[in-house]
Amino acid sequence: MIGFSQREVAAVLVTELVILALLAVPCGLLLGTGFATGIIGAVNTETVRLPLILTARNYSFAVTVVAIASVLSAVVVLRRLNQLNLVGALRAPE
């Protein structure tokens, strides 16, 4: 990136990842709840009854998984960025 140091590029990438994760978690929780409700509603018949049990533990597990995946993703990106020669990347033909 023209005019950016590796630290600035890393800050942009990590900030973007954090913003996307913070926006995605509530949307994912709402969509997941809706999908679970729909699936359980479709599966329930006269012979089969499945309860929909959603607890705070379910939601916290989902948030934890997303947080861990985001941190691992950031670590991988930052390691790859440290190996990248920014000047060489600018000179590379497209």
Buried (B, 14 or more C-beta within 10 A) or exposed (E): EEEEEBEEBBEEBBEEBEEEBEEEBEEBBEEBBEEBEEEBEEEEEEEEEEEEEEEEEBBEEBBEEBEEEBEEBBEEBBEEBEEEEBEEEEEEEE
